Every structure is written in C-alpha cells, then in structure tokens.
C-alpha cells in the first residue's frame, strides 16, 4: 500500500487540523502507542493521533487494570513516543487519581506536556471544573465518557454504557457540558452507536469512538488489539487486522484505510 506521507516532509498536526477534519468529514484515525518503534511506524502509515494510553498498565506491565499506572509511567512512555514522532498528534492519559483536584491536575498535566512532549492530556469522567481549569491555563484537554476503565472498581465489569434512556441522556448532557467547560476533544467508549452519532452531530469538537459506532468523527483502538497480541477478552468491536494484512505495518495501514473509508467499525462491531 502506498504511504501518502513517505515522500514529503511531515508537519506535526495540531488540534486545529483535527477540528478541520471534523468540519470536512474526514475521519480521524487514532491508535494507542507506548514506544519509539511503534511511534515511527504509525507516523509512516499516516495515523492522525497517537494516544499514549494508561492501557499500558495491562498490555505493557501485565497489570489487571489501569489503576496501578502512575504519572511517571505516563511521562516515560510519552517521551519514548514524542522523541521520534513527526506528524501525528500526541495525547497522553492522566492516570488514576492524578486529577482529583484542580491543582493536582494542573501540576501533573503540565509535567506530562513539558517532560513527556504530549500536545493534549486525556481524563476520564465529567470533571467539569478540572477541564475548565486546565483549559484556562492553556492545556488542551480530551474528555472521556461512557465506559471509564479507571472506574472499574465501581463499575464491577467492563460493560456498555448508555443503554437505558436515563443514562443515555446523562451521557449526552455530560458531553455538551465538557465541551462548554473547554474540552477540545471527546472520546466515547462502549456506548450505543445511535447515541454516539447524536453526540458527534451536536458537538463542534472532534468525537473519537471506541465501540461507539461509525458515525463518530474518528476511531481509536488499542494497538495490540489490532495486532491480535492481547490474549484477554475480546470486545464486540474487536477486528483482527493483522490476520487480514499479514504484517504489522500493513495491519496498521489497513486499519487506517478502513476508518478513513468508513468501513470500520461495521454493524457487527457496534452496540
């Protein structure tokens, strides 16, 4: 497959570029990444956004959840990714309990950006005051609604959110409010496709889905999942791209192409 970015100098994407993609209807591709080698590979293929996710706790560290991941872990892996990145926009997760107050959130977000090289931080849940405080200090924030992995001890299990009318309305209202609070992007995880489509339509910021249907402005998956490396439970939105492609780089390229052409997620991947 031809790489559209191989013969020209790469310019780092900004949040304005991603907003522009939403406006023109071009789907945004995003994958998690934790090291320099994969950072370079994803850039070669043309992936738009690289998420340094706290999912590294499970896929890199062998933890049972994301809870043990620390700010220091996130800074280290962000450094690995940002050192070689040329084009893709870099988002880094604020890990569990690192944004329990506005002051704590600002300190940790600033470290992740200054030391780690992230362009944006992501936090889970409707933390409107924290989002507003970070945005006022010039720190771009990606909100995250629906299934919240850092809240697994409260949820009890990983399950679809927003299936009932009351919870669906709450997620919609929270989405509107996180944008109003200053969030520059939103991730929706494991919610019904129709609800995600409505949220994507009414928000002006890019909405990235994972298990949230094809009508989001973009898609994100855990890199190791598309490569069929993760041996854990496979969610409904799982697709074995490596099995279809035959090589790692071709698998990433196939994912990139499938999202751009609205071929992924398909109906069988949606709730």
N, C-alpha and C positions, 0 to 999 in steps of 0.2 A: 504494500500500500504506500502511495506517495505521501511523504510528510510535507505539509504545506509550509512548515516553518524552517525547513532544513537549509534553504539557500538564501536566507536573508537574516540580517541582524535582528535579534529578538529584543523587543521592548517590554519591560515589565508592565503588566496590566494593573490598572487602578480600579477602585470601586466605581468610578465614573464610567469606565469601559464596560463593567458588568451591568450597570444601570442602562447603558446604551444598548446592550444586547437584549435586555428585557423589552425595551421600547421597540426594537426592530423585530422581535420574535425569535431571535437566535437563541437556541438552548445553550445553557451553561453546563460544562462538564466539570465534575469535581471528584477527586479520589483522595482517600487518606494516604499519607506518606510519612515515613519516620526516619529516613536516612538519605545520604547524599546520592547513592547509586540510583535509587528509585526516583529521587527528585530530578536527576538528569534525564532519566528515561521518560518520565511523564512530560517533561518540557519538550523533548524531541518529538513526541507524538502530537503535542499541542493541547494537552489538558489545560483548561482555563483556570481552575482553582485547585490548590493543594491544601488539604486540611491536615494539620499536624494534630491528630485526634488523641484524646485520652484513651481511646481504644487500644493504644499501645500497651496499656496495662495487661490486656488479655493476649493480644497477638504477638507482642514482643517479650513481655515479662512473665507470661504464664499465670497471671492473676485470675481469680474467678470473676472479677468485675473491674470497673474503672476506679473504684473507691480508693485503692492504695496509691494511685498516681499523685505525684507531688508537682509543685511549681518548678522545682529544679529539674525534674524529669522532662517537663514540657519545654523548658528553656534549652536544655541539651539537645533534644531532638529537633527543635526549631532551628538551632544553629546548624545542625547537620544538613537540614533541608535548604535553608536560605543561602548557605555558602555557595552553592552551585546553581541555584535557580536563576533563570534568565527572564522568562516570560510570565509564568503562572502567578496568580495572586495567592498570597500565603495567609491562611487563617490558622490560629492556634487556639486550642481549647484552654479555658481556665478550668483547672481540675477541681475536684470535690472540695468544698469548704474554703476555697481560695477567694470567694467573693461574698462572704457572709455579711460584710459591712461595706459601705461605700469607700471608706478609707482603705480597707484591706484590698478591695477590688482594684482601686486605682494603683496601689503600690505594686501588686502582682501583674496587672496588665501592662504597666509601664516597664517592668523588668522583662516581660516576655517580648515586648516590642523593641526595647533598647538592646537587650542582650541576645535575644533569640532571633531577631530580624523579622518578626511577624508584621504584617500590614493591618491585621484585624484580629481581635480576640472574640471567642465564642463562649457564651454562657447559657446554661440550661434554666428554663423556667421563666415565669413572668416577674422578673426582678426589675420593675419599672424604675425605681429610684436609682438603682445601681447603673442601669443602662443610661439614664439621663445624666448621671454624674460623670460617667466615663465619656459620653459624647460631648459634654460641656468642656471637658479637658482635652478634646481633640483626639480621643481614642475611638476608632471605628469599632462598632460592636455588631456581631452577628447573634441574634437571639435564636432560641431553640425551643420549640413547643411540640406537644404530642407526647410520644414516649420519651421519657427522660432517664437515660441509663444511670445517671448519678443518684437517682431516687429509687433504685431497685429495691432497697431495703424497706421502703414504704409501699411500693407497688406490689412486691411479693414475687412478681414474674414479669417477663417481657411480653406485653400484650398490646393489642390495638387499642388506641385511644380515640375518643370522639364518636363512638358508635351510637350512643344514645343522644337524643335531641338536646338535652340539657348540657351534656359535656361538649357536644359539637358547638353549641352557641358560646360556651365559655372559651373554647379554643379560638373561635373567630374573634370574640371580643378582646381576648389577650393579644391576638395578632395585630389588631388595629391599635391597641394601646402600646405595644412595644415599638411600633413604627412612630407613633406620636411621641414616645419617650426619647426617640433619637436613634433607634437601631437602624443600621444601614443595610442589613440583610437578615433573612429568616430561614432557618432550617425547620422543616416539618417532618417528623418521624412517625411512621406507623399510624397513619390516620386514613379514614376513607377517602378515596380518590375524588369524590364529588365535593367533599368539604375542602380538600386541598385546592381544587380548581377554583372554588369560590374565593378562598383567601388570596390566591395568586392574582385573581382578577381585580380585587378591591384594593390591594396594596400597591404602592408605587415602587417599593424596594424589591430587589430580586428575592424570590422564594425558591429555595432548593429543597427538593424532596428526597426522602429515603423511605421507600414503602409508602408513598403518598400519591402515586399516580403520575401519568404522563403530562398532565396539564400544568405542573409546576414550571417555573422558569428555568429550572435546571435539575440535575440529579447528582447525588453523592452516594458512593458505596465505599465500603472498606476494601482497600486494595487487595488484601489477602483473600477476601471472599471471591473476587472475580477471577483470582488465580487458583481457586479451589485448594488453598492451603489450609484454611481454617477447618478443623475437624469437628467443630461444635455443631449445635443445632442450626439447620439452615432455614432462614425465614422464607416467607412466601415470595418475597421479591428477589430471592437468590437466582442468579443465572451464571452458569459455568462458562465464562468467556474463554478461558484457557483451553477448555476441551474443544471449543469450536474453532479456535485460532491455531493452536499448535506451538506457539512460542509466547513468551511473556510480553514482548513489545507488540506483537500482533494482537494479543488479547486486549491490551490497553487501547490500541488503535481501534479495535472492533467495538469496544465499549464507547469510546469517544464518538465514533461514527453512528452507533445505534442511538445514542442520546441526541446527537445533532439532528438526526433524521426522524426523530420521534418514534423509533422502533423499539426503544426500551424506556420505561417499562411497558410491557404489553399487558393485555387484560388479565392474563393468568398471574401476573406479578402484583396485582392491585387488591386492595381490600374494599 
